[in-house]
Amino acid sequence: MRKVFIEPSLLSANFANLERDISLCEKGGADMLHLDIMDGCFVPNITIGPVVVESIRKITTLPLVCHLMINQPERYIENFVSAGADYISIHCEGQIHINRTLEAIRGFGKKSGLALNPGTPLEFAYENAQFCDFILLMSVNPGFGGQSFIPTFFRRSESLKNFLVKNGLEQVLIEVDGGVKVDNVQEVVRAGADMVVSGSGLFNGNLIENLMLMRKEIEKVLK
């Protein structure tokens, strides 16, 4: 049976009480935690680095998904591996040697992902899918939380899913990030998403209740 993973994005958590929010994610049934790594260059925002990832690793057993929105990500792969990342995604827009970096991630025994901004051609995903464990299709332009979902994701995800199936790459998961909430998660999953990132859509209000509601909506599609 198909499995869809829910990833709360800690970008929307309370950083003054991060351990509490991570505990709530666990109690609500989150499958993994999404960590947005921003350098102020690739995107106009600065968030966290390996030191914070290492601290988070010490307080949870959930898999950590590090989304590197940074220039020259190949310079920092080993740092995030050492900090405890389980999944690492890089943006094709900030990377010259894409498949080399993806293979380096796998070389550390971690899951490798390629991220594409909403306006980036899917050809980047097609050409590098064989080096990926997952492909992240952004449904907002990266940099800030709380943005509105860009509906071109549906067409892009369906096209990517068809390509993966046609080329015997069904094991490559599709991740979605940006503007995903309880009220649109069914459409997102129907379009092919296997890993669902949600920040404000989960953290605004009762986190545990929102996680459970999102799980119920996803299960309606998977039946």
Residue frames as a rotation matrix with the C-alpha (Angstrom) as fourth column:
MET 1
0.572 0.821 0.000 0.00
0.821 -0.572 0.000 0.00
0.000 0.000 -1.000 0.00
ARG 2
0.053 -0.531 0.846 1.20
0.457 -0.740 -0.493 3.48
0.888 0.412 0.203 -0.84
LYS 3
0.183 -0.099 -0.978 2.67
0.960 -0.198 0.200 5.47
-0.214 -0.975 0.058 2.06
VAL 4
0.344 -0.074 0.936 2.56
0.331 -0.924 -0.195 9.25
0.879 0.376 -0.293 2.34
PHE 5
-0.231 -0.576 -0.784 4.88
0.957 0.013 -0.291 10.90
0.178 -0.817 0.548 4.86
ILE 6
0.809 0.477 0.343 3.96
0.371 -0.867 0.332 14.04
0.456 -0.142 -0.879 6.80
GLU 7
-0.229 -0.953 -0.196 6.83
0.913 -0.141 -0.382 16.43
0.336 -0.267 0.903 7.54
PRO 8
0.836 0.413 -0.361 6.16
0.522 -0.801 0.292 19.38
-0.169 -0.432 -0.886 9.84
SER 9
0.179 -0.771 0.611 8.42
0.542 -0.442 -0.715 22.25
0.821 0.459 0.339 8.83
LEU 10
0.161 -0.176 -0.971 10.18
0.978 -0.103 0.181 23.56
-0.131 -0.979 0.156 11.91
LEU 11
-0.759 -0.361 0.542 10.53
0.489 -0.866 0.107 26.94
0.431 0.346 0.834 10.21
SER 12
-0.087 0.842 0.533 7.05
-0.201 -0.539 0.818 27.61
0.976 -0.036 0.216 11.65
ALA 13
0.281 0.142 -0.949 7.83
0.782 0.540 0.312 26.23
0.557 -0.830 0.041 15.11
ASN 14
0.945 -0.004 0.328 8.49
-0.202 -0.795 0.572 28.29
0.258 -0.606 -0.752 18.21
PHE 15
0.266 -0.932 -0.245 12.29
0.182 0.298 -0.937 28.45
0.947 0.204 0.249 18.36
ALA 16
-0.285 -0.306 0.908 12.12
-0.798 -0.450 -0.401 29.61
0.531 -0.839 -0.116 21.96
ASN 17
-0.020 0.331 0.943 10.47
-0.756 0.612 -0.231 26.30
-0.654 -0.718 0.238 22.80
LEU 18
-0.114 -0.094 -0.989 11.62
-0.945 0.319 0.079 24.02
0.308 0.943 -0.125 20.02
GLU 19
-0.958 -0.275 -0.075 11.88
-0.235 0.912 -0.337 20.88
0.161 -0.305 -0.939 22.14
ARG 20
-0.463 0.866 0.187 8.22
-0.166 0.122 -0.979 21.22
-0.870 -0.485 0.087 23.13
ASP 21
0.253 0.601 -0.758 7.09
-0.856 -0.226 -0.466 21.65
-0.451 0.767 0.457 19.51
ILE 22
-0.470 -0.477 -0.743 9.14
-0.753 0.656 0.055 18.65
0.461 0.585 -0.667 18.37
SER 23
-0.952 0.171 0.253 7.54
-0.050 0.729 -0.682 16.58
-0.302 -0.662 -0.686 21.13
LEU 24
-0.059 0.983 -0.172 4.10
-0.422 -0.181 -0.888 17.68
-0.905 0.020 0.426 19.90
CYS 25
0.010 -0.020 -1.000 5.05
-0.996 0.093 -0.012 16.62
0.093 0.995 -0.019 16.36
GLU 26
-0.882 -0.386 -0.272 5.93
-0.350 0.921 -0.170 13.18
0.316 -0.055 -0.947 17.69
LYS 27
-0.721 0.657 0.220 2.68
0.021 0.338 -0.941 12.91
-0.692 -0.674 -0.257 19.65
GLY 28
0.121 0.812 -0.571 0.67
-0.645 -0.372 -0.667 13.98
-0.754 0.449 0.479 16.60
GLY 29
0.518 0.089 0.851 2.16
0.285 0.919 -0.271 11.21
-0.806 0.383 0.451 14.48
ALA 30
0.629 -0.388 -0.674 4.60
-0.739 -0.566 -0.365 13.12
-0.240 0.728 -0.642 12.25
ASP 31
0.959 -0.271 0.086 6.75
0.284 0.897 -0.339 10.82
0.015 0.350 0.937 10.14
MET 32
-0.057 -0.995 0.087 9.80
0.986 -0.070 -0.148 13.08
0.153 0.077 0.985 9.92
LEU 33
0.496 0.149 -0.855 10.88
0.441 -0.892 0.101 16.66
-0.748 -0.427 -0.508 10.56
HIS 34
0.488 -0.256 0.835 11.68
0.801 -0.249 -0.545 19.18
0.347 0.934 0.084 7.82
LEU 35
0.295 -0.510 -0.808 14.55
0.552 -0.599 0.580 21.59
-0.780 -0.617 0.105 8.47
ASP 36
0.862 0.064 0.502 14.93
0.464 -0.495 -0.734 24.59
0.202 0.866 -0.456 6.16
ILE 37
0.112 -0.921 -0.372 18.57
0.726 -0.180 0.663 25.62
-0.678 -0.344 0.649 5.83
MET 38
0.801 0.231 0.552 18.87
0.556 -0.629 -0.544 29.13
0.221 0.742 -0.632 4.31
ASP 39
-0.024 -0.972 -0.233 22.04
0.987 -0.060 0.150 31.14
-0.160 -0.226 0.961 3.79
GLY 40
0.362 0.212 -0.908 20.78
0.254 -0.959 -0.123 34.62
-0.897 -0.186 -0.402 2.93
CYS 41
-0.565 -0.605 -0.561 22.32
-0.445 -0.349 0.824 34.29
-0.694 0.716 -0.072 -0.55
PHE 42
-0.953 0.269 0.140 20.44
0.284 0.627 0.726 31.59
0.108 0.731 -0.674 -2.44
VAL 43
0.124 0.990 0.070 17.27
0.784 -0.141 0.604 32.83
0.608 -0.020 -0.794 -0.73
PRO 44
-0.258 -0.231 0.938 16.66
-0.126 -0.955 -0.269 36.18
0.958 -0.187 0.217 1.03
ASN 45
0.750 0.460 0.475 16.53
-0.542 0.016 0.841 34.71
0.379 -0.888 0.261 4.51
ILE 46
-0.453 -0.876 -0.166 18.89
-0.504 0.405 -0.763 33.16
0.735 -0.262 -0.625 7.08
THR 47
0.668 0.744 0.020 17.76
-0.467 0.398 0.790 30.31
0.580 -0.537 0.613 9.31
ILE 48
0.728 -0.326 0.603 19.79
-0.470 0.402 0.786 27.51
-0.498 -0.856 0.139 10.90
GLY 49
0.138 -0.756 -0.640 22.93
-0.866 0.221 -0.448 25.47
0.480 0.616 -0.624 10.32
PRO 50
-0.038 -0.210 -0.977 24.53
-0.026 0.977 -0.209 22.19
0.999 0.017 -0.043 11.40
VAL 51
-0.923 -0.351 0.156 24.84
-0.147 -0.052 -0.988 23.22
0.355 -0.935 -0.003 15.07
VAL 52
-0.338 0.884 0.323 21.08
-0.908 -0.215 -0.360 23.51
-0.249 -0.415 0.875 15.46
VAL 53
0.344 0.419 -0.840 20.50
-0.679 0.729 0.085 20.31
0.648 0.541 0.536 13.47
GLU 54
-0.495 -0.636 -0.593 22.86
0.007 0.679 -0.734 18.52
0.869 -0.367 -0.331 15.85
SER 55
-0.893 0.212 0.398 20.90
-0.443 -0.251 -0.861 19.81
-0.083 -0.944 0.318 18.84
ILE 56
0.096 0.982 -0.165 17.61
-0.995 0.091 -0.037 18.67
-0.022 0.168 0.986 17.31
ARG 57
0.024 -0.158 -0.987 19.08
-0.427 0.891 -0.153 15.24
0.904 0.425 -0.047 16.58
LYS 58
-0.872 -0.484 -0.074 19.73
-0.120 0.357 -0.926 14.77
0.475 -0.799 -0.369 20.31
ILE 59
-0.739 0.616 0.274 16.07
-0.466 -0.174 -0.868 15.22
-0.486 -0.769 0.415 21.29
THR 60
0.392 0.911 -0.129 14.20
-0.761 0.242 -0.602 13.19
-0.517 0.334 0.788 18.68
THR 61
-0.407 -0.460 0.789 14.39
0.057 0.849 0.525 9.87
-0.912 0.258 -0.320 16.87
LEU 62
0.708 0.698 0.108 12.32
0.193 -0.043 -0.980 11.13
-0.680 0.715 -0.165 13.92
PRO 63
0.009 -0.686 0.728 14.19
0.987 0.122 0.103 11.24
-0.160 0.718 0.678 10.60
LEU 64
0.171 -0.059 -0.983 15.54
0.145 -0.986 0.084 14.72
-0.975 -0.157 -0.160 9.84
VAL 65
0.374 0.035 0.927 15.08
0.925 0.064 -0.376 16.10
-0.073 0.997 -0.008 6.33
CYS 66
-0.075 -0.502 -0.862 17.54
0.332 -0.827 0.453 18.93
-0.940 -0.252 0.229 5.66
HIS 67
0.647 0.373 0.665 16.46
0.757 -0.215 -0.617 21.14
-0.087 0.902 -0.422 2.77
LEU 68
-0.209 -0.874 -0.439 19.58
0.689 -0.450 0.568 23.04
-0.694 -0.184 0.696 1.73
MET 69
0.794 0.419 0.441 18.56
0.604 -0.627 -0.492 26.38
0.071 0.657 -0.751 0.23
ILE 70
0.531 -0.739 -0.415 22.15
-0.079 -0.531 0.844 27.48
-0.844 -0.415 -0.340 -0.02
ASN 71
0.730 -0.428 -0.532 24.83
-0.641 -0.160 -0.751 28.20
0.236 0.889 -0.391 -2.60
GLN 72
-0.188 -0.879 -0.439 27.55
-0.664 0.443 -0.602 25.58
0.724 0.178 -0.667 -3.10
PRO 73
0.658 0.545 0.520 25.78
-0.747 0.384 0.543 22.93
0.096 -0.745 0.660 -0.99
GLU 74
0.693 -0.428 -0.580 28.48
0.148 0.872 -0.467 20.40
0.705 0.238 0.668 -1.85
ARG 75
-0.297 -0.862 0.411 30.77
-0.256 -0.343 -0.904 22.19
0.920 -0.374 -0.119 0.63
TYR 76
-0.455 0.196 0.869 28.48
-0.878 -0.264 -0.400 21.39
0.151 -0.944 0.292 3.57
ILE 77
0.330 0.634 -0.699 27.11
-0.505 0.745 0.437 17.89
0.798 0.209 0.566 2.93
GLU 78
-0.241 -0.506 -0.828 29.49
0.398 0.727 -0.560 16.22
0.885 -0.464 0.027 5.39
ASN 79
-0.921 -0.082 0.380 28.65
-0.264 -0.585 -0.767 18.82
0.285 -0.807 0.517 8.05
PHE 80
-0.100 0.973 0.206 24.94
-0.980 -0.133 0.150 18.04
0.173 -0.187 0.967 7.87
VAL 81
0.306 0.100 -0.947 25.59
-0.136 0.989 0.060 14.31
0.942 0.111 0.317 7.76
SER 82
-0.638 -0.655 -0.406 27.69
0.341 0.232 -0.911 14.62
0.690 -0.720 0.075 10.92
ALA 83
-0.796 0.379 0.472 24.96
-0.586 -0.678 -0.444 16.73
0.151 -0.630 0.762 12.53
GLY 84
-0.719 0.482 0.500 22.43
-0.011 0.711 -0.703 13.92
-0.695 -0.511 -0.506 12.07
ALA 85
-0.112 0.689 -0.716 20.57
-0.926 -0.333 -0.176 14.54
-0.359 0.643 0.676 8.81
ASP 86
-0.204 0.141 0.969 18.86
0.096 0.988 -0.124 11.47
-0.974 0.068 -0.215 7.32
TYR 87
0.396 0.346 0.851 17.59
0.902 0.025 -0.431 13.06
-0.170 0.938 -0.302 4.09
ILE 88
-0.260 -0.498 -0.828 19.39
0.221 -0.865 0.450 15.93
-0.940 -0.066 0.335 2.33
SER 89
0.516 0.436 0.737 18.04
0.825 -0.022 -0.564 17.88
-0.230 0.900 -0.371 -0.62
ILE 90
-0.539 -0.696 -0.474 19.95
0.393 -0.705 0.590 20.35
-0.745 0.132 0.654 -2.76
HIS 91
0.555 0.715 -0.425 18.59
-0.030 -0.493 -0.869 22.89
-0.831 0.495 -0.252 -5.23
CYS 92
0.268 -0.440 0.857 19.55
0.919 0.384 -0.091 22.41
-0.289 0.812 0.507 -8.85
GLU 93
0.843 0.123 0.524 19.51
0.346 -0.869 -0.353 26.20
0.412 0.478 -0.776 -9.27
GLY 94
0.767 -0.564 0.305 22.42
-0.638 -0.620 0.457 26.61
-0.069 -0.545 -0.836 -6.85
GLN 95
0.284 -0.603 0.745 24.50
-0.139 0.743 0.655 23.68
-0.949 -0.289 0.127 -8.01
ILE 96
0.041 -0.358 -0.933 26.74
-0.985 -0.173 0.024 23.06
-0.170 0.918 -0.359 -11.03
HIS 97
-0.700 -0.357 -0.619 27.64
-0.473 0.881 0.026 19.39
0.535 0.311 -0.785 -10.59
ILE 98
0.118 0.893 0.435 24.22
-0.962 -0.006 0.274 18.11
0.247 -0.451 0.858 -9.56
ASN 99
0.777 0.293 -0.558 24.67
-0.241 0.956 0.167 14.36
0.582 0.005 0.813 -9.87
ARG 100
-0.244 -0.929 -0.278 28.10
0.143 0.249 -0.958 14.48
0.959 -0.274 0.072 -8.21
THR 101
-0.685 0.017 0.728 26.63
-0.650 -0.467 -0.600 16.08
0.330 -0.884 0.331 -5.09
LEU 102
0.429 0.899 0.089 23.64
-0.877 0.391 0.280 13.73
0.217 -0.198 0.956 -5.06
GLU 103
0.543 -0.307 -0.782 25.98
0.065 0.943 -0.325 10.75
0.837 0.125 0.532 -5.25
ALA 104
-0.592 -0.772 0.229 28.08
-0.135 -0.185 -0.973 12.23
0.794 -0.608 0.005 -2.44
ILE 105
-0.164 0.634 0.755 24.99
-0.975 -0.219 -0.028 12.33
0.147 -0.741 0.655 -0.22
ARG 106
0.813 0.478 -0.332 24.28
-0.468 0.876 0.116 8.69
0.346 0.061 0.936 -1.00
GLY 107
0.090 -0.890 -0.447 27.94
-0.005 0.449 -0.894 7.89
0.996 0.082 0.036 -0.36
PHE 108
-0.734 -0.277 0.620 27.38
-0.565 -0.257 -0.784 8.86
0.376 -0.926 0.032 3.28
GLY 109
-0.849 0.439 -0.293 24.46
0.492 0.860 -0.137 6.43
0.192 -0.261 -0.946 3.44
LYS 110
-0.561 0.662 -0.497 21.82
0.038 -0.579 -0.814 9.19
-0.827 -0.476 0.300 3.41
LYS 111
0.167 0.725 0.668 18.80
0.869 0.211 -0.447 9.79
-0.465 0.655 -0.595 1.17
SER 112
-0.810 -0.547 -0.211 19.54
0.354 -0.742 0.569 12.25
-0.468 0.386 0.795 -1.62
GLY 113
0.271 0.955 0.115 17.02
0.787 -0.151 -0.599 14.74
-0.555 0.253 -0.793 -2.96
LEU 114
-0.809 -0.417 0.413 16.91
0.584 -0.646 0.492 17.31
0.062 0.639 0.767 -5.74
ALA 115
-0.047 0.785 -0.617 14.78
0.605 -0.469 -0.643 20.43
-0.795 -0.404 -0.453 -5.20
LEU 116
-0.635 -0.045 0.771 13.23
0.722 -0.389 0.572 22.52
0.274 0.920 0.279 -7.98
ASN 117
-0.771 0.385 -0.507 11.71
-0.065 -0.840 -0.539 25.97
-0.634 -0.383 0.672 -7.66
PRO 118
0.150 0.964 0.221 8.24
0.200 0.189 -0.961 26.45
-0.968 0.188 -0.164 -9.20
GLY 119
0.758 0.169 -0.630 9.64
-0.486 -0.497 -0.719 28.01
-0.435 0.851 -0.295 -12.39
THR 120
-0.322 -0.947 0.012 12.53
-0.753 0.264 0.603 25.58
-0.574 0.185 -0.798 -12.88
PRO 121
0.106 0.381 -0.918 12.09
-0.910 0.409 0.064 23.22
0.400 0.829 0.390 -15.87
LEU 122
0.738 0.282 0.613 11.33
-0.551 0.777 0.305 19.62
-0.390 -0.563 0.728 -14.98
GLU 123
0.742 -0.519 -0.425 14.14
-0.157 0.482 -0.862 18.50
0.652 0.706 0.276 -17.28
PHE 124
-0.204 -0.826 0.526 16.50
-0.817 -0.152 -0.556 18.98
0.540 -0.543 -0.644 -14.32
ALA 125
0.099 0.331 0.939 14.52
-0.822 0.559 -0.111 16.33
-0.561 -0.760 0.327 -12.45
TYR 126
0.947 0.301 -0.114 14.34
-0.306 0.731 -0.610 14.01
-0.100 0.613 0.784 -15.45
GLU 127
0.478 -0.833 -0.280 18.10
-0.356 0.107 -0.928 14.14
0.803 0.543 -0.245 -16.06
ASN 128
-0.506 -0.760 0.407 19.01
-0.632 0.005 -0.775 13.50
0.587 -0.649 -0.483 -12.42
ALA 129
0.459 0.822 0.338 16.23
-0.841 0.279 0.463 11.24
0.287 -0.497 0.819 -11.15
GLN 130
0.623 -0.236 -0.746 18.45
0.091 0.969 -0.230 8.16
0.777 0.075 0.625 -11.23
PHE 131
-0.491 -0.868 -0.071 20.69
0.264 -0.071 -0.962 9.78
0.830 -0.491 0.264 -8.60
CYS 132
-0.503 0.407 0.762 17.78
-0.728 -0.675 -0.120 10.71
0.465 -0.615 0.636 -6.31
ASP 133
-0.875 0.380 -0.299 15.82
0.480 0.759 -0.440 9.02
0.059 -0.529 -0.847 -3.57
PHE 134
0.171 0.945 -0.278 13.32
0.842 -0.287 -0.458 11.88
-0.512 -0.156 -0.844 -3.64
ILE 135
-0.657 -0.267 0.705 12.58
0.639 -0.693 0.333 14.98
0.399 0.670 0.626 -5.71
LEU 136
-0.307 0.496 -0.812 11.24
0.664 -0.499 -0.556 18.12
-0.681 -0.710 -0.176 -4.08
LEU 137
-0.357 0.322 0.877 8.86
0.719 -0.505 0.478 20.21
0.597 0.801 -0.051 -6.17
MET 138
-0.881 0.019 -0.473 8.49
0.328 -0.696 -0.639 23.57
-0.341 -0.718 0.607 -4.47
SER 139
-0.082 0.921 0.381 4.92
0.946 -0.048 0.319 24.91
0.312 0.387 -0.868 -4.45
VAL 140
0.938 0.150 -0.312 6.09
0.214 -0.960 0.181 28.37
-0.272 -0.237 -0.933 -3.35
ASN 141
0.447 -0.858 0.251 9.20
0.010 -0.276 -0.961 30.35
0.894 0.432 -0.114 -4.15
PRO 142
0.352 -0.278 -0.893 11.59
0.832 0.530 0.163 29.45
0.428 -0.801 0.418 -1.32
GLY 143
-0.504 -0.667 0.549 12.75
0.239 -0.718 -0.653 31.77
0.830 -0.198 0.521 1.41
PHE 144
-0.768 0.308 0.562 9.85
-0.629 -0.524 -0.574 32.41
0.118 -0.794 0.596 3.77
GLY 145
-0.846 0.531 -0.040 7.10
0.520 0.807 -0.279 30.44
-0.116 -0.257 -0.959 5.48
GLY 146
-0.297 0.850 -0.435 3.40
0.327 -0.338 -0.883 31.16
-0.897 -0.405 -0.177 5.27
GLN 147
-0.761 -0.019 -0.648 3.22
-0.537 -0.542 0.647 31.68
-0.363 0.840 0.402 1.50
SER 148
0.312 0.950 0.005 0.27
-0.687 0.230 -0.690 30.74
-0.656 0.212 0.724 -0.72
PHE 149
-0.072 -0.233 0.970 0.32
0.277 0.929 0.244 27.48
-0.958 0.286 -0.002 -2.66
ILE 150
-0.349 -0.099 -0.932 1.19
-0.812 -0.465 0.353 27.81
-0.469 0.880 0.082 -6.38
PRO 151
0.444 0.724 0.528 -1.19
-0.442 0.689 -0.574 25.46
-0.780 0.021 0.626 -8.27
THR 152
0.424 -0.355 -0.833 1.22
-0.843 0.183 -0.506 24.70
0.332 0.917 -0.221 -11.13
PHE 153
-0.493 -0.589 0.641 2.51
-0.802 0.593 -0.072 22.05
-0.338 -0.549 -0.764 -8.73
PHE 154
0.288 0.689 0.665 -0.34
-0.358 0.722 -0.593 19.74
-0.888 -0.068 0.454 -9.74
ARG 155
0.937 0.046 -0.348 0.63
-0.350 0.181 -0.919 19.63
0.020 0.982 0.186 -13.41
ARG 156
0.113 -0.989 -0.097 4.33
-0.882 -0.055 -0.469 19.38
0.458 0.139 -0.878 -12.61
SER 157
-0.343 -0.207 0.916 3.87
-0.768 0.624 -0.147 16.58
-0.541 -0.754 -0.373 -10.09
GLU 158
0.627 0.648 0.432 1.68
-0.238 0.688 -0.686 14.56
-0.742 0.328 0.585 -12.42
SER 159
0.793 -0.402 -0.459 4.23
-0.502 -0.002 -0.865 14.94
0.346 0.916 -0.203 -15.23
LEU 160
-0.220 -0.931 0.292 7.09
-0.946 0.130 -0.299 13.92
0.240 -0.342 -0.909 -12.94
LYS 161
-0.050 0.275 0.960 5.18
-0.590 0.768 -0.250 10.91
-0.806 -0.579 0.124 -11.61
ASN 162
0.910 0.414 -0.018 4.44
-0.233 0.477 -0.847 9.74
-0.342 0.775 0.531 -15.17
PHE 163
0.427 -0.838 -0.340 8.11
-0.717 -0.085 -0.692 10.09
0.551 0.539 -0.637 -16.07
LEU 164
-0.354 -0.599 0.719 9.25
-0.920 0.361 -0.152 8.10
-0.169 -0.715 -0.679 -13.03
VAL 165
0.304 0.558 0.772 6.79
-0.357 0.818 -0.451 5.28
-0.883 -0.139 0.448 -13.70
LYS 166
0.948 0.105 -0.301 7.62
-0.315 0.175 -0.933 5.16
-0.045 0.979 0.199 -17.42
ASN 167
0.310 -0.929 -0.203 11.34
-0.607 -0.029 -0.794 4.92
0.732 0.369 -0.573 -16.70
GLY 168
0.415 -0.083 -0.906 11.23
0.394 0.914 0.098 2.34
0.820 -0.398 0.412 -13.91
LEU 169
-0.706 -0.682 0.190 12.01
0.188 -0.439 -0.878 4.86
0.683 -0.585 0.438 -11.19
GLU 170
0.297 0.952 0.077 8.88
0.100 -0.112 0.989 4.43
0.950 -0.286 -0.128 -9.10
GLN 171
0.255 -0.258 -0.932 11.01
0.933 0.318 0.168 4.20
0.253 -0.912 0.322 -5.96
VAL 172
-0.822 -0.526 0.218 11.90
0.476 -0.845 -0.244 7.89
0.312 -0.097 0.945 -6.25
LEU 173
-0.060 0.833 -0.550 9.52
0.955 -0.112 -0.275 9.81
-0.291 -0.542 -0.789 -3.99
ILE 174
-0.237 0.091 0.967 7.97
0.476 -0.857 0.197 13.19
0.847 0.507 0.160 -4.78
GLU 175
-0.386 0.036 -0.922 8.12
0.880 -0.287 -0.379 15.77
-0.278 -0.957 0.079 -2.02
VAL 176
0.150 0.482 0.863 6.02
0.585 -0.747 0.316 18.96
0.797 0.457 -0.394 -1.91
ASP 177
-0.334 -0.326 -0.884 6.84
0.909 -0.358 -0.212 22.05
-0.248 -0.875 0.416 0.13
GLY 178
-0.993 -0.091 -0.076 4.93
0.083 -0.991 0.105 25.32
-0.085 0.098 0.992 0.40
GLY 179
-0.600 0.799 -0.025 1.37
-0.795 -0.593 0.127 26.31
0.087 0.096 0.992 1.20
VAL 180
-0.463 0.431 -0.774 0.17
0.034 0.882 0.470 22.77
0.885 0.191 -0.424 1.97
LYS 181
-0.643 0.368 0.672 -2.66
-0.766 -0.309 -0.564 22.69
0.000 -0.877 0.480 4.48
VAL 182
-0.660 0.461 0.593 -5.35
0.030 0.805 -0.592 20.32
-0.751 -0.373 -0.545 5.67
ASP 183
0.297 0.938 -0.175 -7.83
-0.136 -0.140 -0.981 21.69
-0.945 0.316 0.086 3.12
ASN 184
0.585 -0.065 -0.809 -5.64
-0.808 -0.129 -0.574 21.07
-0.067 0.990 -0.128 0.03
VAL 185
-0.343 -0.829 0.442 -3.58
-0.763 0.521 0.383 18.03
-0.547 -0.206 -0.811 1.03
GLN 186
0.259 0.488 0.834 -5.95
0.127 0.838 -0.530 15.61
-0.958 0.243 0.155 -0.73
GLU 187
0.978 0.111 -0.178 -5.34
-0.144 -0.266 -0.953 17.30
-0.153 0.958 -0.244 -4.09
VAL 188
0.256 -0.965 -0.064 -1.61
-0.965 -0.259 0.047 17.35
-0.061 0.049 -0.997 -3.44
VAL 189
-0.334 -0.353 0.874 -1.52
-0.429 0.882 0.193 13.60
-0.839 -0.311 -0.446 -2.73
ARG 190
0.608 0.623 0.493 -3.71
0.204 0.477 -0.855 12.81
-0.767 0.621 0.163 -5.73
ALA 191
0.865 -0.317 -0.389 -1.19
-0.501 -0.499 -0.707 14.66
0.031 0.807 -0.590 -7.90
GLY 192
0.635 -0.587 -0.501 1.52
0.151 0.731 -0.666 12.25
0.758 0.347 0.553 -6.74
ALA 193
0.049 -0.656 0.753 3.12
-0.770 -0.505 -0.390 13.69
0.636 -0.561 -0.530 -3.60
ASP 194
0.335 -0.047 -0.941 4.66
0.352 0.933 0.078 11.07
0.874 -0.357 0.329 -1.30
MET 195
-0.387 -0.507 -0.771 6.30
0.921 -0.174 -0.348 13.45
0.043 -0.844 0.534 1.21
VAL 196
0.385 0.683 0.621 4.17
0.572 -0.704 0.421 16.37
0.724 0.193 -0.662 2.40
VAL 197
-0.698 -0.628 -0.345 5.86
0.690 -0.462 -0.557 19.34
0.191 -0.627 0.755 4.06
SER 198
0.342 0.815 0.467 3.64
0.487 -0.579 0.654 21.72
0.804 0.004 -0.595 6.00
GLY 199
-0.760 -0.645 -0.076 4.65
0.447 -0.434 -0.782 24.61
0.472 -0.629 0.618 8.24
SER 200
-0.854 0.473 0.217 2.01
-0.518 -0.739 -0.430 27.19
-0.043 -0.480 0.876 9.10
GLY 201
-0.120 0.844 -0.522 -0.64
-0.635 0.339 0.694 24.73
0.763 0.415 0.496 7.91
LEU 202
0.124 0.100 -0.987 0.20
0.497 0.854 0.150 22.59
0.859 -0.510 0.056 10.94
PHE 203
-0.643 -0.540 -0.543 1.67
0.721 -0.189 -0.666 24.96
0.257 -0.820 0.511 13.50
ASN 204
-0.789 0.464 0.403 -1.11
-0.467 -0.879 0.098 27.58
0.399 -0.111 0.910 13.29
GLY 205
0.366 0.925 0.100 -3.61
-0.757 0.234 0.610 26.35
0.541 -0.299 0.786 15.87
ASN 206
0.529 -0.095 0.844 -3.47
-0.633 0.618 0.466 22.99
-0.566 -0.780 0.267 17.62
LEU 207
-0.258 -0.774 -0.579 -0.47
-0.965 0.184 0.184 21.15
-0.036 0.606 -0.794 16.18
ILE 208
-0.847 -0.065 0.528 -1.50
-0.165 0.975 -0.146 17.66
-0.505 -0.211 -0.837 17.29
GLU 209
0.126 0.977 0.174 -5.06
0.118 0.160 -0.980 18.09
-0.985 0.144 -0.095 16.04
ASN 210
0.472 0.024 -0.881 -3.84
-0.765 -0.486 -0.423 19.49
-0.439 0.874 -0.211 12.72
LEU 211
-0.634 -0.750 -0.188 -1.47
-0.762 0.566 0.313 16.56
-0.128 0.341 -0.931 12.23
MET 212
-0.665 0.447 0.598 -4.26
0.165 0.869 -0.466 14.09
-0.728 -0.211 -0.652 12.90
LEU 213
0.424 0.843 -0.332 -6.64
-0.134 -0.304 -0.943 15.94
-0.896 0.444 -0.016 10.58
MET 214
0.102 -0.467 -0.878 -4.05
-0.971 -0.239 0.015 15.97
-0.217 0.851 -0.478 7.81
ARG 215
-0.864 -0.421 0.276 -3.45
-0.389 0.907 0.164 12.24
-0.319 0.034 -0.947 8.27
LYS 216
-0.206 0.880 0.428 -7.20
0.247 0.470 -0.848 11.56
-0.947 -0.069 -0.314 7.96
GLU 217
0.552 0.389 -0.738 -7.42
-0.528 -0.522 -0.670 13.61
-0.646 0.759 -0.083 4.76
ILE 218
-0.340 -0.762 -0.551 -4.49
-0.937 0.222 0.271 11.73
-0.085 0.608 -0.789 3.27
GLU 219
-0.815 0.031 0.578 -5.94
-0.105 0.974 -0.199 8.35
-0.570 -0.223 -0.791 4.22
LYS 220
0.271 0.961 -0.052 -9.15
-0.139 -0.014 -0.990 9.20
-0.952 0.275 0.130 2.34
VAL 221
0.406 -0.207 -0.890 -7.10
-0.904 -0.230 -0.359 9.38
-0.130 0.951 -0.281 -0.86
LEU 222
-0.583 -0.803 -0.125 -5.12
-0.811 0.584 0.034 6.22
0.046 0.121 -0.992 -0.17
LYS 223
-0.208 0.575 0.791 -8.15
-0.389 0.693 -0.607 3.99
-0.898 -0.434 0.080 0.45
